Amino acid sequence: MSVTQTKPIELYYWPTPNGWKISIMLEELGVPYEVKLINIGKGDQFAPEFLAFSPNNRMPAIIDPEGPDGNPITVFESGAILQYLGRKFGKFYPSDERKRVETEEWLMWQMGGFGPMLGQNHHFRIYAPEKIPYAMDRYLNETHRLYGVLNKRLEGRDYVAAGEYTIADMAIIGWAQGWERQGMDLEEFPNVKAWKARIEARPAFERGMAVGQEERAKSALQDDKDAQKVLFGQRAR
């Protein structure tokens, strides 16, 4: 299936593991898109105009001006966006049902586990105002377990699902970029290490990861206590 995108897709985005999923996918697809930065440390995610189509006050979200039947469509939640783009453009999301189910299994694995657990690990290790040993150990151990699951899955495989590079890999890879800050040692997970290097060699991955990095560098969240209050307290600044 070949679909031509004439108007740019609007990407509401901040360079984080969830945001990277979509910038990488759009770069892989090679379709026009326009980045609308949502600075989560400044509370842009609480703006009424953003909440109108992303009610969970989370980025990423997209507006596709050329949606179904040629009419605009909004999509929030990174996994749903990946599925939508994969269906629309017929790439990185297999149409064969067995391969599609396998891809969806690992996409949901990331959405339900590899993202949330690693995020909690990162929070309690780096940002929590007090160090809570139980919480730190709980999420460190779960992170280690999940990396082990991924390592076992990648044994004898280049990619996690369907025998090819898919949206499942795109969903997982951004979270794996933080392995050091998550307290992991990639030498323990050689299959993950090789898979990570394989994807990082893709030019579209490099371009997708670069989106918004200059702006992110200006917002040192780790040192900005006010920004942390906005992000973790879930209130506008």
C-alpha positions in Angstrom: 0.0 0.0 0.0 1.3 3.4 -1.0 -0.1 6.5 0.6 1.1 10.0 -0.2 1.0 12.6 2.5 0.7 16.1 1.1 0.0 18.1 4.3 2.4 17.7 7.3 1.2 15.7 10.2 1.3 17.8 13.4 3.4 16.1 16.1 2.9 17.4 19.7 6.1 16.3 21.2 8.9 16.5 23.8 12.1 14.5 23.4 11.5 11.7 25.9 11.2 7.9 25.4 7.5 8.2 24.5 8.0 11.2 22.2 10.9 9.5 20.4 8.7 6.6 19.4 6.8 8.9 17.1 9.6 11.1 15.8 11.5 7.9 14.9 8.4 6.4 13.2 7.8 9.6 11.1 11.4 9.7 10.1 11.3 6.0 9.1 8.2 6.7 7.0 9.7 9.7 5.4 6.4 11.7 5.5 6.2 15.4 6.1 5.5 16.4 9.7 5.6 19.6 11.8 6.9 19.5 15.4 4.8 21.3 18.0 7.0 21.3 21.2 5.2 20.5 24.4 7.6 21.5 27.2 6.5 19.2 30.0 8.6 21.1 32.5 6.8 24.3 31.8 3.3 22.8 31.9 2.5 23.1 28.2 0.6 19.8 28.5 -2.1 21.5 30.6 -3.0 24.1 28.0 -6.7 23.8 27.2 -6.0 23.7 23.4 -3.8 20.6 24.0 -6.2 18.9 26.4 -8.9 19.2 23.8 -7.3 16.3 21.9 -5.0 14.8 24.5 -7.2 14.6 27.5 -4.7 12.7 29.7 -2.4 15.7 29.5 0.4 13.6 28.1 2.4 13.9 24.9 2.9 12.7 22.2 -0.2 13.3 20.2 -0.7 13.9 16.5 -3.2 15.7 14.3 -3.3 14.2 10.8 -5.0 16.7 8.5 -5.4 13.8 5.9 -7.1 11.3 8.1 -9.7 8.7 7.2 -11.9 9.8 4.3 -9.6 12.8 3.9 -10.8 14.4 7.1 -8.5 15.4 10.0 -8.0 13.0 12.9 -6.4 13.4 16.3 -4.6 10.5 18.0 -3.1 10.5 21.5 -1.2 7.7 23.3 2.1 6.7 21.7 1.1 3.1 21.1 -2.1 4.1 19.4 -0.2 6.6 17.2 2.3 4.0 16.1 -0.6 1.6 15.2 -2.4 4.4 13.3 0.6 5.4 11.3 1.5 1.8 10.6 -1.9 1.0 9.3 -2.2 4.2 7.2 1.2 3.9 5.5 1.4 0.1 5.5 4.9 0.0 6.9 6.5 -1.4 10.1 3.1 -3.0 11.2 2.7 -6.3 9.4 -0.7 -7.0 7.7 -0.3 -10.8 8.2 -2.4 -11.6 11.3 0.1 -13.8 13.0 2.9 -11.2 12.6 0.6 -8.4 13.6 -0.4 -10.1 16.8 3.2 -10.8 17.6 4.0 -7.1 17.0 1.1 -6.0 19.2 2.1 -8.3 22.0 5.5 -6.7 22.3 4.1 -3.2 21.8 1.7 -3.8 24.7 4.6 -5.3 26.7 6.4 -2.0 26.4 3.3 0.1 27.1 2.3 -1.9 30.1 5.7 -2.9 31.6 8.9 -1.8 30.0 7.9 1.9 30.0 6.0 2.3 33.3 8.4 0.2 35.4 11.6 1.8 34.0 9.9 5.2 34.5 9.3 4.5 38.2 12.8 3.2 38.5 14.2 6.4 37.0 11.9 8.5 39.2 12.9 6.9 42.5 16.6 6.7 41.6 17.0 10.3 40.2 14.1 12.6 41.1 12.4 11.5 44.3 12.9 14.1 47.0 13.7 11.3 49.5 15.4 8.0 48.9 13.0 5.2 49.7 15.1 1.9 49.7 12.0 -0.3 49.2 10.8 1.6 46.2 14.3 1.9 44.7 14.9 -1.9 45.1 11.4 -2.8 43.8 11.7 -0.9 40.5 15.4 -1.7 40.0 14.7 -5.4 40.3 11.7 -5.2 38.0 13.7 -3.2 35.5 16.4 -6.0 35.6 13.7 -8.6 35.1 12.3 -6.9 32.1 15.7 -6.4 30.4 16.1 -10.2 31.0 12.8 -10.9 29.2 13.9 -8.7 26.3 17.3 -10.3 26.2 15.8 -13.8 26.1 13.3 -12.7 23.4 16.2 -11.4 21.2 18.2 -14.6 21.3 18.6 -15.6 17.7 16.5 -12.7 16.5 17.5 -9.3 15.0 14.2 -7.7 16.1 11.6 -8.4 18.7 8.7 -9.4 16.6 7.5 -10.7 13.2 11.0 -11.3 12.0 11.4 -7.7 10.9 11.8 -4.2 12.2 8.5 -3.0 13.5 6.7 -0.4 15.7 7.4 -2.7 18.6 11.1 -2.1 18.3 10.5 1.7 17.9 8.4 1.6 21.1 11.1 -0.2 23.1 14.3 1.3 21.9 13.8 4.8 23.4 13.4 3.4 26.9 16.5 1.3 26.5 18.6 4.5 25.9 18.4 5.2 29.6 20.0 1.9 30.8 22.8 3.5 32.7 20.5 5.9 34.7 18.2 2.9 35.3 21.1 1.1 37.0 21.5 -1.5 34.3 24.7 -3.1 32.9 24.2 -4.0 29.2 27.0 -6.5 29.4 24.5 -8.6 31.3 22.2 -8.5 28.3 24.3 -9.1 25.1 21.3 -9.7 22.9 19.8 -6.3 23.9 23.1 -4.6 23.4 23.4 -6.0 19.8 19.8 -5.1 19.0 20.3 -1.6 20.4 23.4 -1.1 18.2 21.5 -2.5 15.2 18.7 0.0 15.5 21.0 2.9 16.4 22.8 2.4 13.0 19.6 3.3 11.2 19.8 6.9 9.9 16.1 7.5 10.6 16.6 6.5 14.2 19.4 9.1 14.6 17.2 11.8 13.0 14.3 10.9 15.1 16.3 11.1 18.3 17.7 14.5 17.4 14.3 16.2 17.2 13.9 18.8 19.9 17.2 18.0 21.7 18.4 21.5 21.6 15.3 22.7 23.4 15.6 19.8 25.9 19.2 20.8 26.7 18.0 24.2 27.8 15.6 22.6 30.2 17.7 20.7 32.7 14.9 18.9 34.5 17.2 17.3 37.0 18.3 20.7 38.3 15.0 22.5 37.9 12.9 22.0 41.1 10.0 24.1 39.8 9.9 22.0 36.6 9.9 18.9 38.6 6.9 20.1 40.6 5.0 20.7 37.4 5.9 17.4 35.9 5.5 15.2 39.0 2.8 17.2 40.7 0.8 17.3 37.6 -0.2 21.0 37.8 0.4 24.0 35.7 3.3 26.2 36.4 
